[in-house]
Amino acid sequence: MDGGVLWPIARALLALIGVCMLAWVSLTWLSRRGFIGAPLGTRLQLIERMVLSPRRQLYLVRADSRVFLLGAADGGQVSLIAELDPQPPSQPKAEA
């Protein structure tokens, strides 16, 4: 085979790999920032989970524009602990 034929094929293959990598990086970046990934109409979001013991957990859940703190115990029992303000409190300013 002539060496002149392999170089264009190698260049095309490298370009294809580069485009695929660029698409993967872009999609990963967009999904981590919440722009893509969640289907339209998703109304529930698990904000945070904290394990208190092997049988007890706390869940911070957003439902539409409301935020709930839920407690879960062994046996599958889930209890509403509190409804929280959807906006996190502002950080206090450090005094100089």
SULHU-V836401 format. One line per field, one symbol per residue. psi: psi as a letter, one per 20 degrees, with the letter a starting at -180 (. if undefined). Layout:
# SULHU-V836401
psi->???
This chain:
# SULHU-V836401
psi->qphihhghgggggggggggggggggghgghhhjjhrgpqqjpiqpogqppphrhjpqqpoppodjqpqoqpprqjjppqpgqprphpqqqpqppq.
